[in-house]
Amino acid sequence: MEYTATIEEENKEIANRYKDLLKGTYQTLSGEDKKLIRKAFEIAVEAHSEQRRKTGEPYIFHPIAVAKIVAYEIGLGATSIAAALLHDVVEDTHYTIDDIERLFGETVARIVSGLTKISITLKKEQNFSIQAENFRKMLLTLHDDVRVILIKIADRLHNMQTMDAMPSHKQVKISSETLYIYAPLAHRLGLYNIKTELEDLGLKYTEPEVYNDILLKITESKEEQEKYIDSFTGTLKKALDKENFEYEIKGRFKSIFSIRRKMLKQNVLFDEVYDKFAIRIIYKPLSKDEKFDAWKIYSIVTDFFKPNPARLRDWISQPKTTGYEALHITVIGPESKWVEVQVRSQRMDEIAEKGYAAHFKYKQGSIEENGLEGWLNKLKETLETQNINAVDFVEDFKLNLYAKEIYVFTPKGDLKSLPKGASALDFAFAVHTDVGLKCRGAKVNGKLVPLSHELNSGDQVDVLTTANNKPNVRWLDFVITARARAKIKSALKAEEKSIAEEGKAILSRKLRHLKINYDEKIIHEIAAYFNLKTSFDLFYRMGNGAIDNTQLKEFISQRSSIISFLKNPFKKNQAKEITNKEEVTHKHDSLVFGKEEEKLDYTLAQCCSPIAGDAVFGFITVNEGIKVHKNNCPNAISLQSNYAYRIINAKWIDSTKQEFSVILHLNGVDNKGIVNNITKIISSNMGVFINSINISGDAGYFDGKLALTVKNKTQLSHLIKKLKNVEGVTKVERVNTL
């Protein structure tokens, strides 16, 4: 809808939004706080007075909205609210960081400086992502002042909430970044409500059809689910009232994103996702012992409803490293449906809702090693590892964002938190970097185990070290923590550098012996001969002996023919001829790229196996030209987020001449002649060919896979529909591998 308002109406609306910002802040504001916020508001209004958002609204609406998220949903104080109001002033207006420091002091200036976007000029030869480098610089502010990241998350949330006016390619790019890094960060900082909204909005723009379909089904089933929640909680309320608890019971649907994730993970339809909602009991403690009250409520719930012991999650005795505390119980409710019940005190609920701010509001005494601040402190070392490229850095950092946790003991009985799936070597690095680098083995519960041994909650781990031990590249195959990966890579790089320096000296000496001038040109020629990308790779292989005297002499003897080969114009003409020939084949007659809808050379990505009619995009690789991926490819979010500048729009325009290989997975009841019925349907479809068929039966159940050749997605959809109608067939789906 187009925005229309007079100047007078706009000023009135700005004033109302500002009053609304101050009305319900989480922290109590003093007179000084209000003065600071007012001053920041006035500067922001003046600085952004000439600017408009894409919707046509005054730009100041955005900083006020971000400040409101910071105040209400994250629960930060006056300094952060002021910084949120000013977060775009330095980037977009005539104000400088020095002006902000002069007007508001060092702390606000430092936060605003951290929030100001960094423009990066990269040299052409640098292959890493501009966006990943932005993420790296943003993440490095985590240990400086976590408020920078929190306000950045609020900024991203409001941008996602107001993205309808943007062109679709920008919506996909921003949503991919959000799902790739901002939602996991919000989760790790305990901002569960914001994390959920970011994920749902991300899905809305990356997979709109899926999002709208699930949203419609939730809306349709909401009334029925609310009745069920009322019947479930009615029984509990009587029992809680009897024990004189002051409490609130909330029923909530799982987020659209988490329902989608469950459907994909379990390979089920919407109706088959059994735990689409949860019950939350938020209680006011009857005594000083919150834990006792939580277990008392647990006892009441399990008196009425049978629990699933395997699904009990006790995050009260051992809180998550985000600071999250709660008891989660899964019970069988009315109509034999599984229901998740979450038990939290009011304090625990505030920490779950506000994350960082509430965690520190309630924190007393010393910092817990496993608390949020402990996690931030541990990150310093990992974040400051500068010698890996930006994409690796962000990928390593992300390893710890969504990880489920296990708790293991040191020989002295101290508790360490690690991600689920962590190895004994991960534990060694969690103790200390030197312990990890010198680790040669470990004892788990008194038994000697390999470094790759996967740990479980409750294990006691004793690390064995030796002074002359060195890390090797195989370690990267089984460590999963960002800290361990970063330290191993750093140590390997240092070792490689030392070997490469030695290799450079060896190569120089050998070329001199062969009476060849050592210069940049000859180095490039040798690297090309051995199919190496950089001179560093060449020096490293010389240093570790991978390239020996014999191979070097072979290069010298063939040097003239190699130079001739590289300069031969016939080869170039031949290549051009081949290209021109390929341009008129059916492969390039079906897919076009970019705004100009050009026909370009491409290959289909194996990770998602797109076919004609699939929604796709092109990705410009470094060495393999354009690769075409489906929009819902497992790698799409990472590619669109990290390498947005290498994404190219792609569109099918004519798929009549193209043929594609697809794999269908079928299962169901093994009726007589079912294989014959399936193959008859396939054979009766013109242009569909069976490449292979593999169906096996067991005790009246059959399961199998068909490899087919089809012309396009429409043809495939019709075929799947017909196969589903075969008596006995219960499921037909397209998969990527046999």
Sequence and secondary structure as in RCSB ss.txt:
>XXXX:A:sequence
MEYTATIEEENKEIANRYKDLLKGTYQTLSGEDKKLIRKAFEIAVEAHSEQRRKTGEPYIFHPIAVAKIVAYEIG
LGATSIAAALLHDVVEDTHYTIDDIERLFGETVARIVSGLTKISITLKKEQNFSIQAENFRKMLLTLHDDVRVIL
IKIADRLHNMQTMDAMPSHKQVKISSETLYIYAPLAHRLGLYNIKTELEDLGLKYTEPEVYNDILLKITESKEEQ
EKYIDSFTGTLKKALDKENFEYEIKGRFKSIFSIRRKMLKQNVLFDEVYDKFAIRIIYKPLSKDEKFDAWKIYSI
VTDFFKPNPARLRDWISQPKTTGYEALHITVIGPESKWVEVQVRSQRMDEIAEKGYAAHFKYKQGSIEENGLEGW
LNKLKETLETQNINAVDFVEDFKLNLYAKEIYVFTPKGDLKSLPKGASALDFAFAVHTDVGLKCRGAKVNGKLVP
LSHELNSGDQVDVLTTANNKPNVRWLDFVITARARAKIKSALKAEEKSIAEEGKAILSRKLRHLKINYDEKIIHE
IAAYFNLKTSFDLFYRMGNGAIDNTQLKEFISQRSSIISFLKNPFKKNQAKEITNKEEVTHKHDSLVFGKEEEKL
DYTLAQCCSPIAGDAVFGFITVNEGIKVHKNNCPNAISLQSNYAYRIINAKWIDSTKQEFSVILHLNGVDNKGIV
NNITKIISSNMGVFINSINISGDAGYFDGKLALTVKNKTQLSHLIKKLKNVEGVTKVERVNTL
>XXXX:A:secstr
      HHHHHHHHHHHHHHHHHT SS   HHHHHHHHHHHHHHHHHTTT B TTSSBTTHHHHHHHHIIIIII 
  HHHHHHHHTTTHHHHSS  HHHHHHHH HHHHHHHHHHS       TT  S HHHHHHHHHHHTTTT HHHHH
HHHHHHHHHHHT TTS HHHHHHHHHHIIIIIHHHHHHTT HHHHHHHHHHHHHHHSHHHHHHHHHHHHHHHHHH
HHHHHHHHHHHHHHHHHTT EEEEEEEE  HHHHHHHHHHHT  GGG    EEEEEEEE SSS HHHHHHHHHHH
HHHHSEE GGG EETTTS  TT    EEEEEE GGG EEEEEEEEHHHHHHHHHTHHHHHHH  SS  TTSHHHH
HHHHHHHHT  SS HHHHHHHHHTTTS  EEEEE TTS EEEEETT BHHHHHHHH HHHHHTEEEEEETTEEE 
TT B  TT BEEEEE TT    GGGGGT  SHHHHHHHHHHHHHHHHHHHHHHHHHHHHHHHHTT    HHHHHH
HHHHTT SSHHHHHHHHHTTSS HHHHHHHHHHHHHHHHHHH HHHHHHHHHHHHHHHTSGGGGSEEETTTTB  
 EEE TTT   TTS EEEEE SSS EEEEETT TTHHHHHHHTGGGEEEEEE   TT  EEEEEEEEEE  TTHH
HHHHHHHHHSTT EEEEEEEEEETTEEEEEEEEEES HHHHHHHHHHHHTSTTEEEEEEES  
